[in-house]
Amino acid sequence: MKKIHLIELVQDFLAGGDAPAEIKGRYHPEIIANHLALAYNKIVFDTWLEAKQYSDYSTLDGWAKNHTLSIASNAVALPYPPVQLPNAMGILQVSAGSDLNNTFAYRETNANSVFNALDVGSVSTKPTFYLEVNPGAGINSHVLQLGLVPNGVTTVKVKMIVPFDEVDDFATITIPAGKEDILIGYVIELMMKKLPEDNINDNKVNQR
């Protein structure tokens, strides 16, 4: 389903007879999109939990996009923040250039001191990465720090889950079977916690 159609679907639901009285009415698409972004993250997290249970993360691929990015000083600036999941699982794969068989292993940030203290050659020579977050750093807010980059490799292919805000309005959003109603349910739940925009405006007028 395209992102714009998903927003329209929620709009139609809110305008219909099935919508709770407290939130019934037409909301601005931007407000719906903001709530959908939160609900989307919840669905992604729930799917990750299920994938972890069965050690099958292929169900996350439908939300992912590949980016070929240049390496500079053993670091790669990401085009946008990945969806936040434990162990940086918003980044599904980092591979050397176009060689999908030569992948980088995830390494926790706090493991750097441990690795530095070990003797050279006493640990795996497999390439590694960890996610460095720099709030307020603009395009460098989320950077992959790479270790043991193979000789001659100047780019990496990064497969990462695209946040809802970064999905084009006319791009298709993959929703696992059976999750569509759950997604709308999450949106309704979020909106129930907030008064409709019209009511907020009316209250301000009445208070004058």
N, C-alpha and C positions, 0 to 999 in steps of 0.2 A: 504494500500500500504506500502511495506517495505521501510525503509529510503533510502537504497541504490538504490532502483528502482526510488524513487522520485528524487534523485540526477541525475540519468541517464536520466530521463525524461526531466529535465531542460537542460542537456548536449545536448540531441538530438534536442531539440527546438532551442538552440543557434547555432547548426550546420545546421539547416534547412533553407528553403527559407523564412519562416515567421519571422525570427529573424530580428530586426532592423539592418541596415548596420553598425551602430556604434559599435555594440557589437557582430556581427556575428562571429563565430569561436568557437573553443573548449577551454573551460576553465578547469583549474585543478579542480578535484572534491572537494578539500578542500576550494577553493575560492567559489564554488557554495554552499557548505555546510554552509559557513559563512553567505552568503546572505540569504540562506534558513532559517537560525536561526532567522534572523531579521524579515523575512516575516512571519515565523511561529508565532512569538510573536505577530505580528500585527493581524493575523487571530484569535489567541486566545483572544486577547483584543476585537476585533470586536464581537466575539461570546459571550463574557462576557457581552458586552453592550446589545446585543439582549436578553440574558438570564435575565439581570436585568430588562429590559422593561416588560417582561412577568412573572417575579418572578419564573423562571424555570431554575435552574442551572444544570439540569441533562445533558444538552448538553455538559458540560465540562468534564463529566466522562470519555469520550473516550480517553482523554489525560492524565488521572490520573493513579497513581499506589499507592498501599497500602504498607506501611512499618511498621513493628512492631519494636518499639524502646524502649530502656530502659530509665527509669527515674532516674536521679541522682541529688539530692538536688533540687527537684522540677523544673528540667530543662531537656530538651531533645535536643541533637545535631542532626540536620537534615543531611541526607547523601549528599545533594546537595542543592543549593539555589533554592527555588521554583520560578516558573514564576511570575514576578512582576505584580500584579493586585491590584486595590484599596482594602483597608480593608483586606489585606493579603488573598484575595480570591484565590491565587495560592495554598493555603491550603484549600481543600474543606471540610475536616472533621477531627476532632481529637476525638477519642473515648477511653474510659478506658479499657485497655486490649483488650479482644475479644468481649466485650459487646458493640455492635454497637448502642444500645439504650441509653447508658450512655455517652453522648457526652459533649465535652467542648465547651463553648461559647467563641467567639472571643471578646477580650477586647482591645481597643486602648491603645497604650503605654502611652499616656499622661493622661490616666484615672487612673493611679496608685495612684497618690496623692489624688484624689477624693475618691477612695475606702478606702484608709488608714485613711481618716478623718471621715468616717462614723462609727457609732456605730456598734459593733459586733451584728449580727443578724438582722440588719435593711435592709440588702440587700439579694438578692438571694444566696442560698448556692450551686447553680449550679457550677461545675468546670469551670474554665476559662483558656484561654491561650492568649499570645500575642507573636509576632515575634520580637526577638532581633537580630539586624544585627551588626556584629563586623568585619568590613573590615580588611583583612590581618590576620585574626585569624585562617586560615587554616580550619581544620575540624570543628572548633567551630565558623565559620563565620556567620552561621544562626542557632539560638537557639530558641526553644520554651520555654518560661517561663510559668510555670503552677501555677494556684492558686486553692485552695480548692480541692486538689487531694483526692479522696475517700480513706478511710483506706484500706490497703492491696493491693492497685493497684501499681504495679511496672513497668508496661509497658503501652504504648499507641499505638494505631493503627492510623497512620497518612496517610490520602489520600491526595496526592498532585500532581499538574500538573507537568509532567516531562519536563524540558527544552530540546530543540532540541539537544543540545550538549551532553546530557546525554542519549539519545536514542541510543541503539545499532544499528549498520548498518543494521542488518537483522531483527530488530524488526519492527512490524507494527505500522505505524502512522495513526491514525484515522483523516480523514478530512471530516467535515460536507458536506453533499450533496450540490453541487453548488459552493463550495469554492475552488475546485481544480484549475480552471482557474484563480480565483482571486489570489491564492497563487503564481502561476507562473507570473501573472501580476505584483505583488509586487516585485518579484525577478528581473524581467526585468527593472522595474522602478528604483530599487536600482543600478543595473549594468549600466544603462544609465547615472548615475551621476558620473561614474568612467571609465576612459579609460581602454580598455582591456590591460592585462598584457604585451602582445607582443608589443603593441604600446608604452607603457611606456619604455620597454627595448630598442626599436628602437630609441626613442627620446634621451635616455641617450647616445647611440652610436653615433648618429648624432651630439650631442653637443661636442663630444671630438675633 
